[in-house]
Amino acid sequence: MACSRPRIALPSCARLVVPQLCSGRLKAALGASKLSPRPMQVEYQLTLEDLVAFNWHYSSTSATARRRYWSNLAWAILAALVVVVLWPGWGGRARVLYLVPFSLVFLLIYPACYRRLVTLNSRKLYSEGQNKGVIGNHIIVIDAEGIREISAVGESRTSWEGVERIDQSDEYVFLYIGSVMAHVIPKRAFVGDHEATRFYEQAQSYLLGGAPLIRG
């Protein structure tokens, strides 16, 4: 589960620009930098729901989180087995009639309960502060040198050497800059699915040390 604050972003201008930049503020911020001649930019609004979605994605894809999931499930069934074995006055048939239905029902409802728990914990985590610079408007620019993020409270730069992995879901692109930290980019920020795909593929190419995919 996410513990540090994920770096994030949101849709407003919602355009992918190669190489022109749609924001005058962004142009000024990037003026003195040595960016790739063909940077790719996306501007968006990040919401609490986006952060919750990131935490669920992490919980469902992280090896550590998945081990915790299966461990909790196994311990619950083991606890039920212990109760059945040690409960006084039950015969063998009664024990089986209790354990089998309980295990089946628990296996069916546990995934939904686990997701709800992740959601509730995420909401509680992010409701503890104002989260300025996390929730709100973000601009992400990628080029051959790395990732640049601009938010209401400042800007940051991460080279591709500092990016651990790039992942995506049906609704998001995740640029992981730590094991539990990522730039969360909603795909709704792009004009269409094709632009979201281009952005994702270009980021992957940069991460792997490849040349820009965008030409012309």
Residue, then its C-alpha position, 0 to 999 in steps of 0.5 A: m500500500a502506498c505510504s509516501r505521498p504519490r506525486i500526481a497530476l490532473p486534467s485541464c488543458a488535457r493536451l499532448v504537445v509535441p513539441q509546442l507547449c500549451s501553457g505560457r506558465l510552462k514555457a516560462a518555467l522550461g525556458a532555461s532548461k536543456l530539454s529534448p527538442r521533442p518533449m511530450q507534455v500533459e496537463y491535468q487535475l488530480t483528485l482524491e479519487d485518483l489517489v485512491a485508484f493509485n493505492w489500489h493499483y499498488s496494492s493489487t500489483s505489488a508483490t509485497a502487498r499481494r503476499r500480505y493479501w494471501s497471508n491474511l486470507a490464509w490466517a482467517i481460514l486457519a483461525a476458522l479451522v482451529v475454532v472448528v477443531l477445538w469447539p467442544g461438543w461438535g461431531g465430525r459432520a458438524r465441524v465439516l458443515y461449519l468449516v466448508p461453508f465459512s471458507l467458501v463464503f469468506l473466499l467470495i467476500y474477502p476480495a471486496c472487503y479487502r478493496r474497501l479496506v484499501t479505499l477507506n485507508s487511502r481516504k483517511l490517509y489523504s484527509e489528514g492534510q491539505n495535500k497541496g501540490v498533490i491534489g490539484n493541477h499538474i503538468i508533466v513533461i517527459d523528454a530524453e533527460g527525464i520527467r519534469e513535474i510542475s504543480a501549484v507549489g513548485e516543480s521537480r525533475t527526475s532523471w530516467e535513472g531515478v524512475e523505477r518502472i512505468d505501468q498503466s491501467d485502463e484509466y491511468v499511467f503510473l510513472y514510479i519514482g519510488s517503490v510506493m511513489a508515482h506520478v499518477i496521470p489520468k488517461r482522461a487528460f489526453v485527447g484520446d486513447h491513442e495519445a495516452t498510448r503514445f505517451y506511455e510508449q514514449a516514456q517506456s522508450y526513454l526509460l529503456g534508453g531509447a530514442p524519441l518515438i515521435r517524429g515529424 
